Amino acid sequence: MAFFLNAEAAVLSALGAVGFTPSRHSGRCRQRSGPTRHRAHAETPAGRVELRWPWGQGPCSGDTGSVAQAGRQQPDSSLKDAWDKSSSASRMALLETGKHSHGLVPGSVNPDLASERQTASFSVEKLTAQLDGGVEQTWIRRAVVEAIESDPVFSRENQYFQSQNERYEAAVRKAVHLQKKMHEMGWTENGPEFKYIYRALSGDVAFLLHRIFMRSISVLGSDKQIAKWIPLATQYQLIGSYAQTELGHGTYLQGLETTAVFDITTQEFILNTPKISAMKWWPGDMGRSATHTVVFAQLYVQGKCYGVHPFIVQIRSLRDHSLCPGITAGDIGPKMNFEHIDNGYLMMQNVRVPRENMLNKFCEVQPDGTYVRRGSQKINYFTMTTVRISLISDEVLTPLMKACTIAIRYSAVRRQSKLKPGEEEAKILDYQTQQEKLLPQLAAAYAFHFINDYLQELFDRGYREIQRKNFDTLPELHAFSSGFKAMVTQHCTSGVEICLRACGGHGYSLLSGLPSLYTKILASCIYEGENTILLLQTARFLIKCFMAASAGQPVPPSVTYLAAVKPGKCPAKNKLDFLRPDIYTEAYQHMAVRLISSTAAKLQDLIQSGVKKHDAWNQCTVQLAQAAKAHCHYITVKNFAETVEKLETKAGIQKIMKHLCDLFALHGIFSNSGVFLHDGYISGAQMDMVTASYLDLLAVIRKDAVPLVDAFDFTDKSLNSALGSYDGQVYHRLYEWAQKSPTNKQMSPAYEKYLKPLLHNTPSKL
């Protein structure tokens, strides 16, 4: 579904963790007229170091002059030197100053949580920089977060107590204010800050489909169309949406029923939703906000259908926001989450748009009705490919990372029962069962962070080829975006639920932040392609590649392993052998090849026995989906191991990442033992070794669990959780936040109507 996504979301930070503080107490960059420079200071044992950037060139703003930021001035290296020279104690103090945003007792960190941080085996700050892609990216991200969170318009303080209309109005207010904020800060959509804005806003902002609208035009539109529409959209002279999903069709785009018939006499396309199932359903921002949308419809020219194509359609007046003639639109009603987004419906009856409104970078209807195609028709689906890849980082990884942060911090301060008689109640994180719930989710968060980088690189390479009119990479891009979207969303959704349940009763409270994370991430398994359908699309690609590889034909680099079948047994001799990446990566490869090859063989056998191809396919779909998951799991483990191998050994980061990689891999074997034992590649005795190493790793990683979630670098305002705040003051915060409920500030309306008559019906014996 075209729900509420934007792959991209993008300042002055407390940068407290690196000793960087604004020179003004306001904590914001200040814009003045003239060639004013930004100033910031790093407090170090050697003294106070002043850092300066010209306006528009430092970490407080984007370079408005160049997309590539050519000639961009770099921050003074003295900041890095200051951080390197500072003591670990001063770093920790600065880190706590930067993270502790609204604790009840400033500077008072729960001793149980503070003790967890004192024994970290690695540099938290350097791991944060590693995750961000470099120290400068960490500065920029924190700067964006600070600028957003210090602005009261973007506050989420009372979000849990707001109605749907209040959430929607607040989201629109934030979206409008964001444009003003970006102008004030000098941020641009091509600047380095932009991608961090969405994270800073925690997604609670309107007009996210406006970005998909613009992306569709940029990717599918001609230069002339881009020149016309993108400036209007950038300046918000219109508000766009993206209308693909219909009431009767979602993932199966070929089945869309909306029609666009070319009228050669008027040089217009006539759009209709001919039946109720053709109604566009779910597009974000369409219910109340959007003025225009990209509509996907079946193109008909002189009675011939040319398949699904995109059209720009105006749905509301730019004068008074009333619906345009022939348009019926509205909000689809309550949902499990995303109440701030006006997901809508759209019906069209003989709506006419100019011929120039069909996005025509790759295909065009000429004035005489001639249909011209340039490149692959599948390019029309490319927008969804880009969204699926970006969805992983923006909509899926972040909720899992937040859930891990909340649950692990809470588990370090929550004490329950006694591990040993006579001692105080133990932290629940010390129980192996709690570790086995949470630490694999933590390992998965890191694994998926690195696979997201891998997918982004794959996409960037593919997009460069598409720009050269080479569409050969499209099948691989589509297969990978589909399979990993399905696997990662399914795994992360399960992970967030596990984190919620691991927090017991308090996790069920909205104030924990976990229920909203769960209901939000749950939708990711459904929108932008239903997961089972996507896995089957990946499986179709894998079967084709396997058949090609078996025939000695070339296949894409990502699946060359299908041609390198190595029969044999797992060579592990003891439990330590299963901590070797080559051992467990080979096991995953063997498992993936076996599932793909056996399913391909079954498919061929059915066809050769006389079963029609489509029936044979349907009889193999359960195994096909399993094979697609196996492929994605193998690539994730392989990529994690290769990434760890490339990390620097200093600062302890490679060592702890190796532990997480081992845990992720062994958890997969431990949890899916049947597919590894099936053909005897791993024996029963070896599975016992896997279990032993897996359980040993839990105790090892448990020591660094809190520092590992601290490295995600979420502020308290971003988490918006009474359980997960940096200071660990869980019980005080739960009580304080509960007092904000409107129900605690008024007499119950049910009292006069119902309770009073009930209680006063007969004289009380009390």
Salt bridges, closest charged atoms under 4 A:
GLU8 OE1 - ARG211 NH2 3.04
GLU8 OE2 - ARG215 NH2 2.09
GLU43 OE2 - ARG48 NE 2.68
GLU50 OE2 - ARG39 NH1 3.85
GLU50 OE2 - HIS41 NE2 3.35
GLU50 OE1 - ARG52 NH2 2.58
ASP112 OD1 - ARG415 NH2 2.83
GLU116 OE2 - LYS427 NZ 2.75
GLU116 OE2 - ARG702 NH2 2.81
GLU125 OE2 - ARG142 NH1 2.72
ASP132 OD2 - ARG141 NH2 2.81
ASP151 OD2 - HIS177 NE2 2.71
ASP151 OD2 - LYS181 NZ 3.29
GLU157 OE2 - LYS740 NZ 3.07
GLU189 OE1 - ARG211 NH1 2.90
GLU193 OE2 - ARG72 NH2 3.85
ASP204 OD1 - ARG167 NH2 3.48
ASP204 OD2 - LYS174 NZ 3.38
ASP204 OD1 - HIS340 ND1 3.38
GLU246 OE2 - LYS280 NZ 3.13
GLU257 OE2 - LYS275 NZ 3.30
ASP263 OD2 - ARG352 NH1 3.12
GLU268 OE1 - ARG352 NH1 2.87
ASP320 OD2 - ARG319 NH2 3.49
GLU356 OE2 - ARG355 NH2 3.77
GLU364 OE2 - ARG355 NH1 3.68
GLU364 OE1 - ARG374 NH1 3.66
GLU424 OE2 - ARG415 NH1 3.69
ASP430 OD1 - ARG702 NE 2.78
ASP453 OD2 - HIS449 NE2 3.71
GLU465 OE2 - ARG468 NH1 2.65
GLU497 OE2 - ARG501 NH1 3.67
ASP577 OD1 - ARG580 NH1 3.88
ASP582 OD2 - ARG580 NH2 2.65
ASP615 OD1 - HIS614 NE2 3.67
GLU642 OE2 - LYS638 NZ 3.02
GLU648 OE1 - LYS650 NZ 3.58
ASP662 OD2 - LYS658 NZ 2.71
ASP679 OD2 - HIS590 NE2 2.66
ASP679 OD2 - ARG594 NE 3.98
ASP696 OD2 - LYS575 NZ 2.71
ASP710 OD2 - ARG117 NE 2.59
ASP710 OD1 - ARG409 NH2 2.79
ASP713 OD1 - LYS99 NZ 3.40
ASP713 OD2 - ARG141 NH2 2.62
ASP713 OD2 - ARG142 NE 2.72
ASP727 OD2 - HIS100 ND1 3.52
ASP727 OD1 - ARG733 NH1 3.06
GLU752 OE1 - LYS756 NZ 3.73
